[in-house]
Amino acid sequence: MNYIKRNIETTLQKIAKMFSAVLITGARQVGKTTLLKHITTGVQYITLDDPILLQSAIEEAGSFFKTTPPPVIVDEIQYAPNLFPYIKIIADETGKKGQFYLTGSQQFKMMKNVSESLAGRIGILNLLGLSLREIKGDNFNNSFVPTEEYFDKRKAAVKSADYKEIWEIIHKGSMPAMYADDLDWQMFYAAYTKTYIERDVRELTQVGDEIKFLKFMTAVASRTSQMLNLTSVANEVGISVPTADRWLSILISSNIVYLLQPFYNNITKRAIKTPKLYFLDTGLAAYLTKWNTPDVLEAGAMAGAFFETFVVAEVLKSYYNAGVLDPALYYYRDKDQKEIDIIIEQNGVLYPVKIKKTANPGKEHIESFSVLNKIKGMKVGTGGVVCMYDKCVRIDKNNMTVPVMYL
């Protein structure tokens, strides 16, 4: 497989010089192991997918790192969280940085162990699938924020992509294997879904009914870019709301789904307080909802939802790749139907963003931004409309068109 350069590489190298251990979380097949092997040339590699090594890690944790001394890469560390205390002991004894490189496709089984055992000794990164920047070979690594300073820097590095190519990428998804090798889209996502349910869902969370869980995933995918309504999903799948809530937490913790939280405070009393749900890989969402070609997806009823999903994931990647684990991203909707798709909060300033798949954005798309002026104690910064138009131009003095390639 050809290696595709990842924008998170610089962040990873920086963190490895600061901490004894580095943990990269992310969904299966987003490239965690490939990234670490590329960055840490010559470092021993162990995967706990190997049942013999896993048995040794569980039953002989105290001597595990005597036979496999650091520096070492340990893949799928969530299977043996009992190794964390021994990683701590070695880190404290040696004081060396960059000794343990850990990956995990599941967060819900290990984050508690990390926080308890390795606080202050571990740097954590979250890796999603390929970003549009990475697909196009664009090394720009600043987090997206719609300011003139950002656009000035972005302009120098941006690579072009036409309307058709963008939709092909949205449909193909962001899994590195889809770009490094010539894989069949249908077969890849069928195998991916089967592996995810069998390995990460059944083994780690004891979901009994795999067929219902697949139906649940499909119901969630069909609601991407919508406000979360667990009752509706539960009724469609034929499960209880508490079960739907538990299953959703599995999708979130394994980086399949992201919940964008609403922006509200005591001033914005009319604001809706329900999060919006997004699938983090549009290819997987398209497979589950049976949009089988880019053309059918682009012309279909969910085109707007998929474009919005793609944009939100791209914005998230720009923050995760820069090492920001919990970016201050929100959305706004109120009972008067005024909506802002993304609000980026930085240093007491709110930057509003609208997402439209149109190639002809206008002032009507930024009318809702005015609701932010009512919020006391917060400054409203510049904003923009992320769209299919290919140039950055002013809509008014504070807002720009933002070509999707500028994310």
N, C-alpha and C positions, 0 to 999 in steps of 0.2 A: 504494500500500500504506500502510495506517495504521501509524504508528510506535508500537511498544510500548516503554515506558520500561524501560531495563535497569538493574539494581541495581549493575552494575559501573561506571556512569557516574562516580560520585564518585571511585572508585579511579583511573580513567583520567585524570580531570582533575588529581588529585593527582600522579600519576606524570609527566604532561606538564610539570609545573612543576619537576620534579626532574632530568629527563634531556633530552638533545638529541633522542633518538629513542625512540619507543614501538613495540613490536611486539605485535600481538594475534594469537595463534595460535588455531586452532579448526577444526572440521570445516566442510566446505562448507555454506553456507546457514544458519549459526547466527546470522548478523546482524552480522558483523565490520565490513563496509563500511558498512552502514546506521548502525551505532553511531557510527563515526568521522565520517561525513558530518553526522550530527546534532549531534555535539559540536563539530566544527571548522567552523563556518559560514564559507563563503567561501574555504576552503583548496582549492587546486587538486587535482584527483583524476586519478590515472593508474592504469590497470589493465594488468598484463602478460599478461592473457588476450588483449589486442589484439596480433596477430602483428607488426604494424608497430612498435609501441612496444617489444615484446619484442626484436625484431631490433636496434633502436637501443640498447636497454639492454645487450645482449650485445656488440655490435660497436663501440659508441662510448660505453662506460661512462664514460670520462674527461670527456666533454662532456655527458653525459646531463642532469645537474642544472644546466647552464648554460642549456639551453633550457627546462627545467622547474624553476626555482629554488624552494627551500624558502621558506615552509612548504608541504609537499606530502604528499598521501596516495598511497602506492604499494601497490596491491593485488596479491596473489599474488607477493610478493617472492622466493619460493623459486625462481622460474623464472630469476632473474638474480642469484644470490648474489655475482657479481663487482661489484655495486654497493656492497656493504658497505664496502670500503676507502675509497671516495669519500665515503660518508656520514660515515665517521670523520674524513676530512680536513676536510670542511666543518664538522663539529661542533667540531673542535679549533680551527679558524681563527676561527669566529664566537663560540663559547662560549654561543650562545643555546639556550634550552630550548624543547622542543616544536616542533622544526623538521621532523622526519620522523615520519610516522604510517604504520607498515607493517603489512600483514596477510599471513598465510600459512596455507593450509589443510593444509600439510604441514610437519611439524617435522623429519623425518629428513633432508631435503635441506639444511636451512639452519641448524640450531642450532650446528653446528660452526663455520660461518662467522661467526655472531653472536658466539660466545664468543671467537673469535680476533680479530675486527676491532673489536668494539664493547664490549668489557668495560668497565664503569664508565660507559658513555655511553648505555646503552639500558635502558629499563624494559620488562619482559615480562609480559604478562597472558595468561591462557588463558580463552577464552570458550566455554562449552558452550551448548546450546540453552536455551530459556526455562525458568526455574525455576518451581515452583509459585507462589512469591511474585510473580513477574513476571506470570504468567498471571492472577492474581487482583488485580493492581494494588496489591500490598503492597510498600511501599518499605523495609521492615525489612532491614538489611544486616549484621547480626552473624553471625559463623560459629557454626554449631550446636555446642553442648556442653551435655549434660544437667545443668545446675546450676540452683539456685533463682534465682540472679541472671539467668540467661538467660531462664528461664520468666517471671519477673516483667516483664522488658522485652518479651518476645515477646507476652505476653497482651494488651498494650495495642494492638498493631497487627494481630493475626491476623485473617484473613478466613475466613469459614465456607465449607465445601464438603461436600456430602453424599456418601454412599457411592457412589452412581451417578455423580456428577460426577467423583470421583477416578478411577474405572475408565475413564470416557470420556477423561480426560486421559492416563492411562497408555497407553491404546490409540492415541490420536491422536499421541502423541509430543510432542517439545519444539521442533520447527522453527518459527520465527516465522511463516513463510508460512502455516502451517496455522491460525494464529489471526488473522492480519491480513487474510487473504482467505478466501473460501469455496471451498476446493480439495477436489477428490476425493481421498480418502485413498489409494486403490489407485493411481491415476494418478500422484500426487505421489511416492510412495515407489518406484514402478517407474522413473520418470524420474530420481529421485535416485540410485538404485543404479546405473543405466546411466551417468549422468554421473560418479559417483565412480570406477567401474571404468575408464571410458574416459579420463578426464582425469588423475586422481591416481594410479591404479594402473598402467595400461598405459604412460602417457607417462613417468612418473617412475621406475618400478621395473622396467620391462621384464618384467612378468608375461605370459608367452606365451599361456596358456590361460585366456581370460576366463570361459568356462563353468565350468571347474574352480574358479576363484577365487570365483565366485558360489556354487558349491556349498560351498566352504570357509567363506564368510561365513555361510551358512545353518547349517552344522554348528556353528559357533561360537555363533551366536545361540541355537541350541537348547540350548546348555550355559550360558547366562547364569545367574549366581549359583552356579555349580558350581566345584569345584576344577579347575584347569587340568590337562587330560590330552591332551597333544599327540599321543601315540601313537594314542589312540582317534579323534581328529579326522582324523589322517593316514590311518588305515585306512579310515575311512568315505568320505573324499574320493578315495582312491586316489593319494596323493602320499607322498613320503618325509617323515620327521620333520624333517630339516633344512629342507625346503621349507615345511612347516607352520610351523616356527619363524620363518622369514623372512617369510612372509605374515602371521603374527600380529603381528610387529613393525611391519608396514605399518599394520595396523588400529589398533594402539596409538598410533603416532606421528601418525596423522591423526585422533585423538580419536574414533574409532568405538568402541574397546574400552578398558577400564581394568582393570588388574590390582591387586587389593587384596592387599597383602603380609601374610604371617602374622606374628603376634607370637610371638617365642620368644627365649630366652636360655639360658645354661648351667643355670639352675634348672629351666626348663620343658623337660626332656629328652624328655618324651612328646609334646610339641607337634608337629603336622604342619607341614612347612616348604614346602608347595606353595601358590602364590598362588591366589586365587579370581578368576574372570573375570566381568566385567560389561559388557554393551552399554550405552553411554551414552545412547542414544535408544531408549526402549521402543517407540515407534512403528515405527522401522526394524526392530527385533527382531521385533515382531509381524507385520510385513509379510513378512519373510523366512521365518518359521516358520508362516505362513498362519493366524494367528488373526485372522479378517477382521472381527469385530465386538467391541465392548466386552463384550457379554453372554457371547459364546462364550469370550472370554479369561478373564473373571472366574470362569466356571464350569469352566474347563478344568484339565487336569493341571499346567499351568505357571503357574497363578495365583499361587502362593506365590513362585515364582522371579521373576516379573515384578514383584510388589509389592516384593520385596527389592531388585531391580535399580533400581526407581524410587527407593526410599529412599536407596540408596547414592549414586545420581547427584545427588539433591537435597542430600545432605550435602556432596558434593564441590563443587557449585555455590556453596553458602554460603561455602566457603573461597576458591574461585577468584575469586568476585565481590568478595571483600574484599581481594584481591591476594595471597593465600597460594598460591604456585605448587606447593608440595610439602607438603601437610598431613600431619601424623603420624597417619595412619589405618591401622589394621590389623584383622585378624580373628584369632580363636583357635579352634583345634580340636585335640583331642588323641586319642590312641589309645583312650581310654575314651569317645569320642563326646561329650565335653563341648565345647560350642561357644558362642562369643560372636561375634555377627555383625559388630560394629564395636567396636574399641577406639580411643578418642581419647586421645592422649598430649599433655599440656600441662604444662609446668613440673614435671616429675617426678611427675605425677598421671595415673593411668589411669582413664578414664571408660568403663564398659562399656555397650553398647547391644545389645538384642535386637530383631529385626524379625519381626513376626507380623501377618498380615492379619486376625487375629481382632478382634472388637469386645468381647471379654471376656478381657482379659489377667489372669493371676494369678501367684501366687508360683512356680508350676512353671516359668515362663518366665525366671526370674532365678536359678534354682538354680546354673547354671554359673558365675555371677559369682564364686562363692567361690574358684575356682581362682586368681584374681589375688592373693588374700591370702597365697599361698605365695611370691610373688616378693619377694625381699629388696631393699631399697633403693628400692622404689617404693610410693607411697601410692595407695590405691584411693579414687577419688572417688565421687560420686553417679552413678547410672545410670538406665536406663529401658528401657521396651519401646515401640518405635514401632509403632503399631497403628491400627486403624480406630475405636477408641473416641473420642468427641468431647470428652472433658474430661481435664485433668491432675489425677490423683488419686494418692495414695500407695499403693504396693503394700506397702512396708515403710518403715522410717525413712530408708533411703538411696536408694530407687528409686521412680520415678514411671511412670505411663502417659504416653506421649507421642503425642498425636494427630498424624497425619501432617501436618496443617495447621500444626503448631508447628515444623516443620523450617525 
